[in-house]
Amino acid sequence: MSRLLDFIGIFFAEYLGYFLIVGFLLWLFVSRWKERTYASLFVLLTLILSRGILTEVIRFLYHRPRPFVLLEITSLIEQTDKGSFPSGHAAFYFALAAVFWTFNRRWGNYFFAGTILMGLARIFVGVHWPMDIIGGALVALVSVFIVRLLLVSYQPASARRPDGERVLG
């Protein structure tokens, strides 16, 4: 049973993200070109801000050792001790889920569920503390809010509701 549980934890911690990215790309592929362009810009800017800028600035200012270092255990996945807080995986995938949710609530909910599973799995395998995942999620949501404010005036008419109201505004 332990080997099966380890396998499940490793799968969700390491590989589930690839399925989420492929799912988002497939959705982009079937979207109208204006919505595709806007969604691509929205997700790209959000990911750069959440994972590339805010997460790294916080890690530069505050170094928190990973659980496997402090507890002197072997994590189930290979990881360097570059700092644990906030989780870069959580910042990336919660941002992706939140952007997707703004365009497609149903599938966005599935993405949030997958991202939560990934966060729990990363705690289980010993590379993050619970607050690292929560911190990454907060960084992602703040990033989505900031980018949404910047892009709301550029939202294409095809991404608006039938009553003309902007989806994001």
SULKA-V734287 format. One line per field, one symbol per residue. burial: I if it has 24 or more other C-alpha atoms within 12 Angstrom, else O. A space follows every 10 residues. Layout:
burial=???
This chain:
burial=OOOOOOOOII IIIIOIIOOI IOOIOOOIOO OOOOIIOIII IIIIIIIIII IIOIIIOIIO OOOIIIIIOO OOOOIIIOOO OOIIIIIIII IIIIIIIIII IIIIOOOIOI IIOIIIIIII IIIIIIIIII IIIIIIIIII IIIIIIIIOO IIOIIIOOIO OOOOOOIIO
